[in-house]
Amino acid sequence: MGAALSVAACTHERNGPVEGHFQDFHVAQPVKNSVTVCHAYTCKMQTKFTFKDADIAEIAAIFKKVEKDDSAGEERRAIAYAIGWMETRVGKEIGTDKDRPGMDFKASGDPTQQDCVDESTNTTSYLLVLQNNGLLKHHTVGTPFAKDQLWRGVAGWTHWTAVIKDTATSQRWAVDSWIYENGENPAIVETEKWYIEDLGNLPVATR
């Protein structure tokens, strides 16, 4: 992992393939529609979950319903709704539907709670399921990365996000579910604009 220091934040970039993220956190990467869901903070607990054919059909229907045109922007909006739906589907099965938004240092080890490592890993897995099923036409799944301003204390704590990349422009977009309650649409924002000015100024959910 390389670290580039800027005035805004320390950015911890991964330049390798997305598989490296799963290896670093000792999590099995998705196989077809089967994922390993991280919870209890920093992937302390890992639960297998498989999206059934009916689930994939429902996700595909979300894309058709949400997208107003065949553009990258509309696809990002559909991705947000799909990730929210997938979080809800998984949460009801494994108990993470009780996950509270943001960071709670007392919640480490609680199987119902997820930190940003859990969220970024799970979102990346869900994005790969979308990609595996041909639902991403304008984006590919990128490698998660982190930003921090540790000199600011808890307000600048290291924060991870999933990433998608626009295939036409190469613009990378952060896909961040950590900010909100389980099942809420994630924020999708350009990686260079994502996070770290302050926790109270994080982007809104993508609608």
Helices and strands as residue ranges (DSSP letters): E 2-5, E 10-13, H 19-24, E 34-39, E 45-50, H 53-66, H 72-94, G 96-98, G 105-107, H 116-132, E 139-141, E 145-148, G 150-156, E 159-166, E 172-176, E 187-190, G 199-201
